[in-house]
Amino acid sequence: MSAVREITDCSDNQAEYWTHVSSQAELPLADAAWRDRTLGQLDGFIDAVSRNADRDESSWQSAVADTLFDKPSSLSEFRLVAAISDKRLYLDLSYMFSRVIDPNDTSTTLCGCSPSNLTRHPTAFFERMLGKRVAGERRRAAANTIAQYLTDRGLDRVLDLYAGLGAEARLAVLLHWLMPKETQQNEAKRRGHGAEAAIARILQEVNCTILPTEKATNPMGAYDPNVSMETFEVVPRRPGATFSADIVLPRHDGRIAACVMGLVQSSDPGQFGVNKSDEVVGLRRLIDANNEKAAYPPLELWGLVDGVGYSENKAGTVNKMLESFHYNIQVKSAYKAGLRAHQLGLTEIRAIKFDMEFYSPTTRDQMIERYVPQEVEVLLNEPASDWRPVSAGAAVLWLDR
């Protein structure tokens, strides 16, 4: 970036966006420990079965069934090793379960559905059928049926090959052969949640209160607050009467200062991106209309908009959103969240120091002019005062300790 920075530009919203845009690999990945957990669970299972020198298809199938029975979540690891997509798995199992008789009730099938009227069940349905709340014989039948399906799809042969590999080779197979197929389906979502966690962390580190409070530590599990379209307060979800925000910044009196909408697209946003962009345009109009008549301070709509996927359709997606949000944040310009919170009276930023490996003097000055309040000192070196630093993308914010 040090050479490219000389030809970048931050003079308007679109130029700023593409100067700061993150590639997929640069976006934070929520739950990055997932790969390590998967590898550890697979290793533990395979090594236990491999102690049997006479392992064959039936012994692998029996071991898989026993593991599914004891630990329903292992279904995701077995699916991964067999290179079966989530959709392929639940469609196939929906078919199979509708054609296996329930051992506790011979008048119905294992899933309770008629084979004459196939019902699609999600993967979570089959994990629940392996759970301890399901009667023993039915649960065992479910485990055996799934183990048979996985073995028929070659799971035993893959496990046999995997068992003969050393630790480094297993890791290479997992990361370069198995994981890419899997992560293509869920990485975009996990990158979006990772970006939300990064912004939440920065807001909390600069002393802002946020909802949900656990967004920085558990972005995939944290609930998304729902905001009333009439009162613009956090309320229980009501379809058509509320909208969902990824992060809410409340003022000291409880009123909402800003709602942050996470719209990171590291791959083609498709029609979903167009629809979300149109929703943002409509929501901005609604908030502006409320702000004009409200007696309390105005509510701002912030966009966490990032990712190269928007290059697929700039006019229909990102360009509309950049003009519709009151304020836009990206992972590399995450410091803007702290600066705007300062302007809204939610925190107090003393100074900022820009990363001059990323910015040229020209682009730094453009960002200063557009976003840095006059009372916030722009540092060229470490501060002489005993201030506390907060790393925030391509800059460091400084606050009182």
C-alpha positions in Angstrom: 0.0 0.0 0.0 3.0 2.3 0.7 3.4 3.0 -3.1 -0.2 2.8 -4.1 -1.2 5.3 -1.4 0.2 8.1 -3.6 -2.5 7.6 -6.2 -5.5 7.0 -3.9 -8.2 9.5 -3.2 -10.6 10.2 -0.3 -12.3 13.3 -1.5 -15.8 11.9 -1.8 -17.8 8.9 -0.4 -17.2 6.6 -3.4 -13.5 7.3 -3.7 -13.1 6.9 0.1 -14.9 3.6 0.0 -12.7 2.0 -2.6 -9.5 3.4 -1.0 -10.5 1.8 2.3 -12.2 -1.4 1.0 -11.0 -4.7 2.5 -10.4 -7.9 0.6 -12.1 -11.0 2.0 -8.8 -12.1 3.6 -8.5 -8.7 5.3 -11.9 -8.7 6.9 -11.9 -10.1 10.5 -13.3 -13.7 10.7 -15.8 -14.4 13.5 -15.2 -17.7 15.4 -11.8 -18.2 13.7 -11.2 -21.0 16.3 -13.8 -23.2 14.4 -11.1 -24.8 12.2 -8.9 -25.8 15.2 -11.9 -27.2 17.0 -12.9 -29.2 13.9 -9.4 -30.6 13.5 -9.2 -31.6 17.1 -12.6 -33.3 17.1 -11.8 -35.2 13.9 -8.3 -36.3 15.2 -9.8 -37.5 18.5 -12.5 -39.6 16.7 -10.2 -41.0 14.1 -7.4 -41.9 16.5 -9.8 -43.8 18.7 -11.2 -45.8 15.9 -7.8 -46.4 14.3 -6.6 -48.4 17.3 -8.6 -51.2 15.8 -6.3 -52.8 13.3 -9.2 -54.5 11.6 -11.1 -51.4 10.8 -13.3 -51.7 7.7 -16.5 -50.1 6.3 -18.7 -51.7 9.0 -16.4 -50.6 11.9 -16.2 -47.0 10.6 -20.0 -46.9 10.2 -20.6 -48.3 13.7 -18.2 -45.8 15.2 -19.8 -42.9 13.3 -23.2 -44.0 14.5 -22.0 -44.3 18.1 -20.4 -40.8 17.9 -23.6 -39.3 16.4 -25.6 -40.9 19.2 -23.3 -39.5 21.9 -22.5 -36.2 20.3 -25.1 -34.9 17.7 -22.9 -31.9 16.8 -20.3 -34.2 15.3 -22.7 -34.4 12.3 -21.1 -31.2 10.9 -17.5 -32.7 11.1 -18.6 -35.9 9.3 -20.4 -33.9 6.6 -17.3 -31.8 6.1 -15.0 -34.8 5.7 -17.4 -36.4 3.2 -17.5 -33.1 1.2 -21.3 -32.9 1.4 -22.9 -29.5 1.4 -25.4 -28.6 4.1 -28.2 -28.4 1.6 -27.3 -31.8 0.0 -27.2 -33.3 3.5 -30.6 -32.2 4.7 -32.4 -32.9 1.4 -31.0 -36.4 1.3 -31.7 -37.1 4.9 -35.2 -35.7 4.6 -35.8 -38.2 1.9 -34.3 -41.1 3.8 -36.0 -40.4 7.1 -39.4 -40.3 5.3 -38.7 -43.9 4.2 -37.6 -45.4 7.4 -40.2 -46.8 9.8 -40.2 -45.4 13.3 -39.1 -48.2 15.7 -41.5 -46.9 18.4 -44.5 -46.5 16.0 -44.7 -48.6 12.9 -47.6 -46.5 11.6 -45.3 -43.6 10.8 -41.8 -42.8 9.6 -38.7 -41.8 11.5 -39.3 -38.1 10.9 -43.1 -38.4 11.2 -43.7 -37.5 7.6 -45.5 -39.4 4.9 -43.3 -40.7 2.0 -46.2 -39.5 -0.2 -45.6 -35.9 0.8 -41.9 -35.2 1.3 -41.1 -32.5 3.8 -37.8 -30.7 3.8 -36.2 -30.6 7.3 -33.1 -28.4 8.1 -29.9 -30.0 9.4 -30.8 -28.7 12.9 -33.8 -31.1 12.8 -31.6 -34.1 12.4 -29.3 -32.9 15.2 -32.3 -32.6 17.5 -33.3 -36.2 16.6 -29.9 -37.3 17.8 -30.5 -35.4 21.1 -31.2 -37.0 24.5 -34.8 -35.7 24.5 -35.6 -38.2 21.8 -36.6 -41.8 22.9 -33.6 -44.2 22.8 -34.7 -46.5 20.0 -35.8 -43.7 17.8 -32.6 -41.8 18.5 -30.5 -44.9 17.8 -32.3 -45.5 14.5 -31.6 -41.9 13.5 -27.9 -42.3 14.3 -27.7 -45.6 12.3 -29.6 -44.1 9.3 -27.3 -41.0 9.1 -24.2 -43.2 9.6 -25.3 -45.4 6.7 -25.9 -42.4 4.5 -22.5 -41.0 5.2 -20.8 -44.3 4.6 -22.6 -44.8 1.4 -21.2 -41.4 0.4 -17.7 -42.7 1.0 -17.0 -41.3 4.5 -15.3 -44.6 5.6 -12.8 -44.5 2.7 -12.0 -40.8 3.4 -11.6 -41.5 7.1 -9.3 -44.4 6.4 -7.1 -42.3 4.2 -7.2 -39.4 6.7 -6.2 -41.7 9.6 -3.0 -42.7 7.8 -1.8 -39.1 7.6 0.5 -37.2 10.0 -0.6 -34.1 11.8 0.8 -31.7 9.2 -0.8 -33.5 6.3 -4.1 -33.7 8.1 -4.0 -29.9 8.6 -3.1 -29.4 5.0 -6.0 -31.6 3.8 -8.4 -29.8 6.1 -7.3 -26.3 5.2 -6.8 -26.7 1.5 -9.1 -29.4 0.3 -12.0 -29.7 2.8 -12.4 -26.2 4.3 -12.5 -24.2 1.1 -15.6 -25.9 -0.1 -17.2 -25.4 3.3 -16.1 -21.8 3.9 -17.4 -20.7 0.5 -20.8 -21.2 1.9 -20.4 -19.6 5.3 -17.3 -17.4 5.2 -19.0 -14.3 3.8 -21.4 -14.4 6.8 -18.6 -15.0 9.3 -16.5 -12.1 7.8 -19.5 -9.8 8.2 -19.9 -10.8 11.8 -16.2 -10.4 12.3 -16.3 -6.8 11.1 -19.3 -6.1 13.4 -17.2 -7.4 16.3 -14.3 -5.2 15.4 -16.4 -2.0 15.4 -18.2 -3.1 18.6 -14.8 -3.6 20.3 -13.6 -0.1 19.3 -16.8 1.6 20.5 -16.5 -0.1 23.8 -12.8 0.7 24.1 -13.6 4.4 23.6 -16.1 4.2 26.5 -19.3 4.0 24.5 -22.3 1.9 25.7 -23.5 -0.5 23.0 -26.3 -3.0 22.5 -25.9 -5.9 22.4 -23.2 -5.7 25.1 -21.7 -9.0 23.9 -21.4 -8.1 20.2 -17.6 -7.7 20.4 -17.1 -11.1 22.0 -19.9 -13.2 20.6 -21.0 -11.5 17.3 -22.6 -14.6 15.8 -24.6 -15.4 19.0 -25.5 -11.9 20.1 -29.1 -10.8 19.4 -29.7 -8.0 17.0 -31.7 -5.2 18.7 -35.1 -4.3 17.2 -36.0 -0.6 16.9 -39.6 0.7 16.7 -40.3 2.6 13.4 -42.7 4.9 15.4 -40.9 5.6 18.7 -37.3 4.7 17.6 -36.7 2.9 20.9 -35.4 -0.7 21.4 -38.5 -2.9 21.6 -39.4 -6.6 21.0 -39.5 -7.5 17.4 -42.8 -6.9 15.5 -42.8 -7.6 11.8 -43.6 -4.5 9.8 -43.3 -2.2 12.8 -39.6 -2.6 13.8 -36.3 -2.8 12.0 -33.2 -4.8 13.1 -29.8 -3.1 13.8 -26.5 -4.9 14.4 -25.3 -2.3 17.0 -27.3 0.4 18.8 -25.5 3.3 20.6 -27.8 4.7 23.3 -27.4 8.2 24.7 -26.9 8.8 28.5 -30.7 9.4 28.8 -31.5 6.1 27.0 -32.5 7.6 23.7 -30.8 6.0 20.7 -28.0 8.1 19.2 -27.2 5.8 16.3 -28.0 2.5 14.8 -25.2 0.6 13.0 -26.3 -1.6 10.1 -23.7 -4.3 9.1 -23.7 -4.7 5.3 -20.3 -6.3 4.5 -20.2 -8.2 1.2 -16.9 -10.0 0.4 -18.6 -11.9 -2.5 -21.3 -11.0 -5.1 -24.2 -9.5 -3.1 -26.6 -10.4 -5.9 -30.3 -9.5 -5.5 -30.0 -9.6 -1.8 -27.6 -6.6 -1.9 -30.0 -4.7 -4.2 -32.9 -5.3 -1.9 -30.9 -4.3 1.2 -29.8 -1.1 -0.5 -33.4 -0.2 -1.3 -34.3 -0.9 2.4 -31.6 1.4 3.5 -32.9 4.2 1.3 -36.4 3.8 2.7 -35.2 3.6 6.3 -33.2 6.8 5.9 -36.3 8.6 4.6 -38.3 7.3 7.6 -35.6 8.4 10.1 -35.2 11.8 8.6 -38.9 12.4 8.7 -39.0 11.5 12.4 -36.0 13.7 13.1 -37.7 16.7 11.6 -40.6 16.5 14.0 -39.0 15.0 17.1 -38.2 17.1 20.2 -35.3 14.9 21.2 -31.8 14.8 19.5 -31.8 13.3 16.0 -31.1 9.6 15.4 -28.3 8.7 13.0 -28.2 5.7 10.7 -24.6 4.4 10.3 -23.5 1.9 7.7 -20.8 -0.6 8.3 -20.4 -1.1 4.5 -17.3 -2.9 3.3 -16.1 -5.6 0.9 -15.1 -6.1 -2.7 -18.3 -7.9 -3.5 -20.0 -4.6 -4.2 -17.9 -4.1 -7.3 -20.2 -6.5 -9.0 -23.0 -3.9 -9.0 -21.9 -0.5 -7.7 -24.8 1.5 -8.9 -27.5 -0.9 -7.6 -25.9 -1.4 -4.2 -23.0 0.4 -2.6 -23.4 3.8 -4.3 -26.9 4.1 -3.1 -26.0 3.1 0.4 -23.1 5.5 0.7 -25.4 8.4 0.0 -28.2 7.1 2.2 -26.5 6.4 5.5 -25.8 9.4 7.7 -22.3 8.0 8.4 -20.3 5.2 6.8 -17.6 3.1 8.5 -15.2 0.4 7.1 -12.8 -1.9 8.9 -9.8 0.2 7.8 -11.6 3.5 8.7 -13.0 2.1 12.0 -11.6 5.1 13.8 -14.5 7.1 12.3 -16.8 5.4 14.7 -14.9 6.8 17.7 -14.7 10.3 16.1 -18.4 10.4 15.4 -19.3 9.1 18.9 -17.2 12.0 20.2 -19.2 14.5 18.1 -22.4 13.0 19.5 -21.2 13.5 23.1 -21.0 9.7 23.7 -17.2 9.8 24.5 -14.3 12.1 24.5 -11.4 11.6 22.0 -8.3 13.6 22.7 -6.2 12.9 19.6 -5.7 10.7 16.5 -2.6 9.5 14.8 -3.0 8.2 11.2 -1.1 5.3 9.7 1.1 6.9 7.2 2.0 3.6 5.7 -1.6 3.5 4.5 -2.4 7.2 3.9 -0.5 9.7 1.8 -0.3 13.2 3.1 -3.1 14.1 0.7 -5.5 11.4 1.7 -4.8 11.9 5.4 -5.6 15.6 5.0 -8.8 14.7 3.2 -9.9 12.5 6.0 -9.0 15.1 8.6 -11.0 17.7 6.8 -14.0 15.5 6.5 -14.1 13.7 9.8 -11.8 15.0 12.5 -13.3 17.7 14.9 -11.2 20.7 15.5 -10.8 20.0 19.2 -9.2 16.5 18.4 -5.5 16.9 18.1 -3.8 15.2 15.0 -0.6 13.6 16.1 2.5 13.0 14.0 4.3 11.1 16.8 3.4 9.4 20.1 1.7 11.9 22.5 3.6 13.5 25.3 0.5 13.2 27.5 -0.4 10.1 29.4 -3.3 9.2 27.1 -4.7 5.7 26.4 -4.4 4.4 22.8 -7.1 2.5 20.9 -6.2 0.9 17.6 -9.0 1.5 15.1 -8.2 0.4 11.6 -5.6 2.7 9.9 -5.4 5.1 12.8 -5.0 5.1 16.6 -7.3 7.1 18.8 -6.1 8.5 22.1 -8.3 9.1 25.2 -7.8 10.0 28.8 -6.8 7.0 31.0 
